[in-house]
């Protein structure tokens, strides 16, 4: 995943506006917000910052 540092500095979570951190192993940008934590996919080195496309890691851990 190749995203320039200057771009990471200005990208923010569309849901809560917190900064994003790269997760190279999963090819995702992960929200650093305490109440959010959504993981946005990066396809062909292009961040897909759509809430509908984001993965919610907390939903996987929630009881059914």
N, C-alpha and C positions, 0 to 999 in steps of 0.2 A: 504494500500500500504506500503510494507516494503522494503525500500531501505536504505542501510547503509550510514551514513554521509560521510565516506571516499570515497564512490563511487560517491555520489553527488558532492563532491569536484573536481573530475576529469572528470565527464561527461560534454560534451559541445554539443551545437547545431551543427548537421552535416552541416547545410546550412551556418551559419554565425560565428560559433565557439564561441558564447557567452555562459556564464554559464546558467544552467537550474535550475529552482526552482520547487519544488513539488507542485502540486495541488491535495491534498488528496481527496477532494470532487468529482473531476472529474476523478480521477485515471490517471492523466497526468503529464508529465514534461513539463513545459512551458519555452520557450526561453525568456531570459531577454533582448535580443537585441532590441534596439529602432526601427530598421527597419524591424525586422523579426517577433518575437512574435509567432512562430509556437508552437503548443501544440502536444506533442508526447504521444501516448497511453502507458500505463503500463498494461501488461496482465500477470496475475499470478505472480506479483512482478518482472517481467522482462521488462525493458524499450525497446520499439520498436523504435529505432532511425533511421527510414527510412523516408526520406523526402516525399515519396509518401504516407506514412501512416499517416502523420501529418495533423492535423486540423489547418486551418488558420482562427483564430477568426476575423481578419480584413476583410476577404472576405464576411463574414456574414453581416457586417455593411456597406459594399460598395453599392452604388446605382446601380441598374440594368440598 
